[in-house]
Amino acid sequence: MLKILLLIAIGFVVLAVIKSYQRSLQKPRAREAEPENMVKCAHCGVNLPRSEAIYSGGEFFCTPEHKQLGRK
């Protein structure tokens, strides 16, 4: 009787592992974000991501204050 219960328990463990593996295959893999272009502040020279920079007069600035001060 104990052998039968042990075989049933092992069967459940094997099924759980197989189902878990199948679920992991169905999940879409997250894409790694592409690196963003970096730009240099025309006033202080700090590098920052293009999406965070302020573009004015053909140049990039890191803060509104540096935009007002202009190129150094």
BADRENFI-153908 format. One record per residue (C-alpha): residue number from 1; residue in three letters; x, y negated, z. Coordinates in pm, whole numbers, padded with zeros to 5 digits. Example, Ala and Ser with C-alpha at 12.3 -4.5 7.8 and 13.67 -1.06 7.14 Angstrom:
BEGIN
num: 1 | residu: ALA | xx: 01230 | yy: 00450 | zz: 00780 $
num: 2 | residu: SER | xx: 01367 | yy: 00106 | zz: 00714 $
***
This chain:
BEGIN
num: 1 | residu: MET | xx: 00000 | yy: 00000 | zz: 00000 $
num: 2 | residu: LEU | xx: 00284 | yy: -00238 | zz: 00087 $
num: 3 | residu: LYS | xx: 00450 | yy: -00173 | zz: -00248 $
num: 4 | residu: ILE | xx: 00133 | yy: -00270 | zz: -00433 $
num: 5 | residu: LEU | xx: 00099 | yy: -00597 | zz: -00238 $
num: 6 | residu: LEU | xx: 00465 | yy: -00674 | zz: -00302 $
num: 7 | residu: LEU | xx: 00421 | yy: -00616 | zz: -00677 $
num: 8 | residu: ILE | xx: 00113 | yy: -00842 | zz: -00682 $
num: 9 | residu: ALA | xx: 00303 | yy: -01116 | zz: -00497 $
num: 10 | residu: ILE | xx: 00596 | yy: -01092 | zz: -00740 $
num: 11 | residu: GLY | xx: 00349 | yy: -01108 | zz: -01030 $
num: 12 | residu: PHE | xx: 00197 | yy: -01430 | zz: -00894 $
num: 13 | residu: VAL | xx: 00541 | yy: -01586 | zz: -00851 $
num: 14 | residu: VAL | xx: 00639 | yy: -01496 | zz: -01208 $
num: 15 | residu: LEU | xx: 00311 | yy: -01639 | zz: -01344 $
num: 16 | residu: ALA | xx: 00359 | yy: -01961 | zz: -01144 $
num: 17 | residu: VAL | xx: 00711 | yy: -02004 | zz: -01283 $
num: 18 | residu: ILE | xx: 00594 | yy: -01943 | zz: -01640 $
num: 19 | residu: LYS | xx: 00304 | yy: -02190 | zz: -01610 $
num: 20 | residu: SER | xx: 00531 | yy: -02452 | zz: -01457 $
num: 21 | residu: TYR | xx: 00777 | yy: -02411 | zz: -01744 $
num: 22 | residu: GLN | xx: 00498 | yy: -02441 | zz: -02002 $
num: 23 | residu: ARG | xx: 00370 | yy: -02761 | zz: -01838 $
num: 24 | residu: SER | xx: 00718 | yy: -02912 | zz: -01845 $
num: 25 | residu: LEU | xx: 00740 | yy: -02843 | zz: -02220 $
num: 26 | residu: GLN | xx: 00410 | yy: -03022 | zz: -02287 $
num: 27 | residu: LYS | xx: 00509 | yy: -03345 | zz: -02111 $
num: 28 | residu: PRO | xx: 00633 | yy: -03612 | zz: -02351 $
num: 29 | residu: ARG | xx: 00993 | yy: -03700 | zz: -02289 $
num: 30 | residu: ALA | xx: 01063 | yy: -04057 | zz: -02193 $
num: 31 | residu: ARG | xx: 01264 | yy: -04245 | zz: -02448 $
num: 32 | residu: GLU | xx: 01564 | yy: -04429 | zz: -02329 $
num: 33 | residu: ALA | xx: 01530 | yy: -04800 | zz: -02375 $
num: 34 | residu: GLU | xx: 01751 | yy: -04944 | zz: -02645 $
num: 35 | residu: PRO | xx: 02012 | yy: -05186 | zz: -02516 $
num: 36 | residu: GLU | xx: 01910 | yy: -05547 | zz: -02548 $
num: 37 | residu: ASN | xx: 02123 | yy: -05808 | zz: -02720 $
num: 38 | residu: MET | xx: 02314 | yy: -06036 | zz: -02485 $
num: 39 | residu: VAL | xx: 02362 | yy: -06408 | zz: -02546 $
num: 40 | residu: LYS | xx: 02588 | yy: -06664 | zz: -02385 $
num: 41 | residu: CYS | xx: 02461 | yy: -06982 | zz: -02218 $
num: 42 | residu: ALA | xx: 02590 | yy: -07281 | zz: -02418 $
num: 43 | residu: HIS | xx: 02645 | yy: -07477 | zz: -02096 $
num: 44 | residu: CYS | xx: 02805 | yy: -07238 | zz: -01844 $
num: 45 | residu: GLY | xx: 02896 | yy: -06933 | zz: -02055 $
num: 46 | residu: VAL | xx: 02699 | yy: -06681 | zz: -01850 $
num: 47 | residu: ASN | xx: 02587 | yy: -06376 | zz: -02048 $
num: 48 | residu: LEU | xx: 02220 | yy: -06282 | zz: -02016 $
num: 49 | residu: PRO | xx: 01962 | yy: -06074 | zz: -02204 $
num: 50 | residu: ARG | xx: 01817 | yy: -06250 | zz: -02506 $
num: 51 | residu: SER | xx: 01461 | yy: -06205 | zz: -02374 $
num: 52 | residu: GLU | xx: 01548 | yy: -06401 | zz: -02057 $
num: 53 | residu: ALA | xx: 01736 | yy: -06682 | zz: -02233 $
num: 54 | residu: ILE | xx: 01592 | yy: -07020 | zz: -02326 $
num: 55 | residu: TYR | xx: 01641 | yy: -07102 | zz: -02693 $
num: 56 | residu: SER | xx: 01666 | yy: -07469 | zz: -02784 $
num: 57 | residu: GLY | xx: 01836 | yy: -07656 | zz: -03065 $
num: 58 | residu: GLY | xx: 01995 | yy: -07342 | zz: -03208 $
num: 59 | residu: GLU | xx: 02160 | yy: -07249 | zz: -02877 $
num: 60 | residu: PHE | xx: 02076 | yy: -07033 | zz: -02577 $
num: 61 | residu: PHE | xx: 02063 | yy: -07149 | zz: -02216 $
num: 62 | residu: CYS | xx: 02025 | yy: -06958 | zz: -01889 $
num: 63 | residu: THR | xx: 01809 | yy: -07213 | zz: -01700 $
num: 64 | residu: PRO | xx: 01593 | yy: -07516 | zz: -01782 $
num: 65 | residu: GLU | xx: 01850 | yy: -07733 | zz: -01601 $
num: 66 | residu: HIS | xx: 02129 | yy: -07620 | zz: -01832 $
num: 67 | residu: LYS | xx: 01900 | yy: -07680 | zz: -02128 $
num: 68 | residu: GLN | xx: 01857 | yy: -08041 | zz: -02014 $
num: 69 | residu: LEU | xx: 02229 | yy: -08084 | zz: -01958 $
num: 70 | residu: GLY | xx: 02307 | yy: -07948 | zz: -02303 $
num: 71 | residu: ARG | xx: 02628 | yy: -07800 | zz: -02438 $
num: 72 | residu: LYS | xx: 02934 | yy: -07839 | zz: -02218 $
***
